[in-house]
Amino acid sequence: MNRTAWIRAGVVAALAWAAPALAQDENAGNPGEWLARYTSARTLGLGSAYVAIADDPLGVLWNPAGLSSMDQNELRFENATLFQQTSINAIGL
């Protein structure tokens, strides 16, 4: 094979190898972004659809106006153990 055939074959191989990279999602977000999404078990249980009923101490993160509907003072501690010795702690007052 002559030189141009090798160059063409190399270009085709490089494009074929790079094609799977185009399949990645461009809106993946920032590294560790999922850490900011967790605030309470109730929030996760509702699939993060928590804005309308944010009436507990941790509601200040979702809908601060919901704090006005609290009947009494509350104190809340949360701890979630995730994976590889990672945990998330939250305090709401």
N, C-alpha and C positions, 0 to 999 in steps of 0.2 A: 504494500500500500504506500502511496505517496504521502507527502507531508500534509497536504490539505485534507486528505481523507482522515488522517489521525486527529487533526484539529477539529473537524466536524464531528467525529465520533466522541471526542472529549467534551465538546459543547453539548451534544445530545445527552451524554451520560450525566453531565453536571446539571442540566435542566431536569432530567428524570429524577435525580437524587434530591433536588430542591423542591420538587412538586409537593411532597407531603408537608413541607413547612407552610405552605399556603393554606392548609386545612385547619390551622390553629385559629382559635377565636381571638379576634383583635380586642375584645372588650373583657379581658380576663381580670382587670383590676390591678390593684397593688398587692405585693407580697404581704401575707398576713392580714389581709382585709377582713377575713372571716372572724378574726379575733375581736373586732369592734362590733360585730353584729350580735354577739351574745350578751345579754344583760340579765335574763332570768329564765327559769324553766317555763314560766307561763308564756313568755314571749315566744320561745321556741315551739311550744305546744300549739300556739296559734299560727305558726308559720310566719312569724314576724309581722302579722297583720294585727298590730297592737295599738295603733294610733287612737282608735275610737274608744277604747276602754282603758286607757292608761290612767288608772285611779289608785295606784299604789306608789310607794316611795321611789321605785325605779322608773316610774312613768315620766319623770322629768327629762329623761333621754328621748322619749318618743313624743309626748304631747304635754308640755308643761301646764296647759290649761286644765288638764284632767286632775291636777293636784287640788284644785278648788273643790272638787266633789268628794274629797276624802272626809269621812265622818269623824275620824279620830287620828291622833298622832301615831305614827308607825315607825318602827326601826326594822330594817331588813338586812340580813347578811346572806350572801350567796357564794358558793364555792362549787366550781365545776372542774372535775378532773378530766382532761382530754386524753391525749396520747403522748407517749414518750416523755413522761414526767412533766407535762405541761398542764397548768391549771389557770383558771380565770377566777378572780375574786371580785365581788361587787358589794358595795355598801350603799344603802339608801336610807335617808332620814326624813 
